[in-house]
Amino acid sequence: MMKRLTLFLALLMPAWAIAQTPYSPYKGRKFEQLGNDLATPNVYRTGSGAPGHAYWQQRANYKIAVTLNDDKQRIDGEETIHYFNQSPDPLTYLWLQLDQNVRNKNSDTYKIAPSKIRPKMSDASIRRIIGHDLDLGDQIVSVTDAEGNALPYTINKTMMRVDLASPLKPGEDLTFNVKWGYNVQDRITMGGRAGYEYFPDEDNYLYTICQWFPRMCVYDDVNGWQNKQFLGNGEFALTFGDYDVSITVPSDHIVSATGELQNPKEVLNDVQYQRWEEAEKSEKPIEIVTLNEVKKKAKKHAKDTKTWVFKAKNVRDFAFGSSRKFIWDAQGVNLDGHHVMAMSFYPKEAYGLYHKYSTAVIAHTLRTYSKYTIPYPYPVAQSVEAANGMEYPMICFNYGRTQKDGTYSERTKNGMISVIIHEVGHNYFPMIINSDERQWTWMDEGLNTFLEFLTEQEWDSNFPSTRGFPADIVPYMKGNPDGIVPIMTNSEQIKQFGNNAYGKAATALNILRETVMGRELFDFAFKTYAQRWAFKHPQPEDFFRTMEDASGVDLDWFWKGWFYSTDHVDISIDNVHWYKFNTKNPEIENPIRKEKHRKSRHNMTTERNKNVASEVDQRPDLRDFYNSYDAYKTTPEQKEAYQTFMANLKPENKALLKENLNFYQIDFSNVGGLVMPIILKFEFADKTFQTIRIPAEIWKKNEEQVSKVFTFKKEVTNITLDPMLETADTDIKNNYFPRQAVPSRFEIYQNSRGARGASTGQNPMQKAKKHK
């Protein structure tokens, strides 16, 4: 209801509250600088977020010869590691990662996994409780120096310490050798990133070989040796170097690996080699190894071997896939003059999807990520279909298989496109911008998922992205706080891993780009971060500081709310007060007062008494002057008083009165605790609209309640808070004035679950074929 300045009548709307209290370490201090919560700037890492003038990092080059035994599903290898101490510290020992030991039957990963007995349990659940007695894990044969002398070593679960005869001084380098082997696990039944998948109808195997060789741990200015145990969730912290790797496999296998193939003429037949050369120049995928060729050799297992040689420069890891089931297609991609080979490897089970989409998606991903970060620096990018989802430099393992008739569901198609974008995108985070995945999952998964979202939307403007849109993170953020932890949580302690490190982090960055900073400022700052830390080891504060330094926007309040707390967004419109100037003109004000009085006297009693004859109505002799007196009729005295008032009024105030403005005071409350900008859409009586954006700093003096007055010439009929759902507000029922009912729907469903990346039941393609 509209009010005059002399009146006060509020329309009060109750604030909506949640039952549990989120973790909010900055209550009352949300606009203070992060200060001591971030590491102190120094000569290695500056207060601007850039590497310091004395920044350093270690380097490790590898020469590896490995054999894959397809009969025994076993890896045996020898490696020479050339390690460079570029730190200012002498090193008396070196630490290596033995990630395969995570599958050892005595692994801490199995010991610390909580378990319960339930009335109904699957065989897989029971096996996890019983454990396994397989001979898995790294088997170290020897560790020797460059002259072949034994070096003492100690294995501590997934880590190995090699003791040096004398300290490795700053600026010195060291060469040593490791000989090892391990039995490859069944990845489909045991899970995990690496292993084999068995195809019983062909007696064939598809291998994804990763975390497969003893690798140097990172030694840096922040942690010293990063030798935190590998427990399964937290991934890897790795050192850059050059790789020269020889991979011996059955001669009918096709190998996809990190780096450039050095001997294509030796491992391909003449026709395949010709196709390989054509593919380098082609703008569309060309099959180097065709579907028919793979079908012909499916059940013919070669007994001899071939050795594939790959080299890779300045990478942090090396992985490969091997199988006689691989179809192989490739095309060239021009990235501002830099030529890249985009390649896909996939079994016939994925042909209907991968042949059409995989390599095209790789090319699109490289173009998009290069635009937002740095130009893709490597010569190769590969997608391997392995019913999986995992990333390594220049190679990733993905999913996307059709049903037996070649059809697929839309969900499978879009899921495949998403996972290829995501895993190829990991070439940037963390393969190039080399964060510590063992500690901070969000620094690679969150940043990468954000860019995946941008890439999906640029692939298809109607693409059904599942992470990135603010509304999609709402169910997680308004959930039980007992099941939520801050994004800034160690990888092994994260609850709801995907929602936290992937979804929330990506959504936060999208909101930062679209709502808080704007695209121009955000994109420049994000690109600056990528340029500063390409081929280096950034920490969280390097990202936070760079985003502020390059944009000129103070974002400490944003990092506190989105990354350090579990507060959620829920801003409520509590009260709306409508005011207009008291004009003092009796011909305007008296009718308003009269109508207000009439409404105040209108109630159930007066309504029901309308047709009841009163005593005064029946006896005119009881009536006098006041029965016909109109207290709201304008009198000459009132007119004269108004003329005097206007004569004495300042010209600027006369102008204000003539504008006939409407003043709306809106009272807000911050129910969720996470301070955010206030975005309001006003709808006017003439059906026009206006959107007003207020920065988050409006909460700086009071984080819980704030009021703001808005002035319009037109009357407001409706107000909507966050009209485009861009802040992840968890309760939109309190976002409206007047209040609006927000409908919800529910359904009855029967759950059915298939393998990862595969559709279940009949899909629309099958139905369409049936009706042709």
Salt bridges, closest charged atoms under 4 A:
GLU32 OE1 - ARG29 NH1 3.56
ASP70 OD2 - HIS253 NE2 3.77
ASP70 OD2 - ARG324 NH1 3.14
ASP76 OD2 - ARG74 NE 3.09
ASP99 OD2 - ARG215 NH2 2.16
ASP99 OD1 - ARG438 NH2 3.76
ASP108 OD2 - LYS157 NZ 2.73
ASP123 OD2 - ARG127 NH2 3.46
ASP163 OD1 - ARG161 NE 2.77
ASP173 OD1 - HIS82 NE2 3.42
GLU197 OE2 - ARG401 NH1 2.70
GLU202 OE1 - LYS325 NZ 2.91
GLU202 OE2 - LYS348 NZ 2.10
ASP221 OD2 - ARG45 NE 2.88
GLU235 OE2 - ARG193 NH2 3.21
ASP242 OD1 - ARG59 NH2 2.84
ASP244 OD2 - LYS63 NZ 3.28
ASP252 OD2 - ARG324 NE 2.82
GLU287 OE2 - HIS355 ND1 3.03
GLU293 OE2 - ARG275 NH1 2.98
ASP317 OD2 - ARG215 NH1 2.62
GLU349 OE2 - LYS325 NZ 3.23
GLU349 OE2 - LYS348 NZ 3.39
GLU385 OE1 - ARG401 NE 2.77
GLU391 OE1 - HIS426 NE2 3.69
GLU437 OE1 - ARG316 NH2 2.48
ASP444 OD2 - HIS426 ND1 3.92
GLU445 OE1 - HIS422 NE2 2.99
GLU445 OE1 - HIS426 NE2 2.92
GLU452 OE1 - HIS422 ND1 2.73
GLU458 OE1 - LYS371 NZ 2.78
GLU514 OE2 - ARG513 NH1 3.86
GLU514 OE2 - ARG519 NH2 2.80
ASP523 OD1 - ARG513 NE 2.76
ASP542 OD2 - ARG45 NH1 2.68
ASP549 OD2 - ARG532 NH2 2.74
ASP567 OD2 - LYS30 NZ 3.31
GLU587 OE2 - LYS639 NZ 3.63
GLU589 OE2 - ARG4 NH2 3.05
GLU595 OE2 - ARG598 NH2 2.71
GLU607 OE1 - HIS602 NE2 3.34
GLU607 OE1 - LYS610 NZ 3.40
ASP621 OD2 - ARG619 NH2 2.81
ASP630 OD2 - LYS594 NZ 3.43
ASP667 OD2 - HIS577 NE2 2.99
ASP686 OD2 - LYS714 NZ 3.41
GLU704 OE2 - LYS27 NZ 2.96
GLU726 OE2 - ARG693 NH2 2.93
ASP731 OD1 - LYS733 NZ 3.11
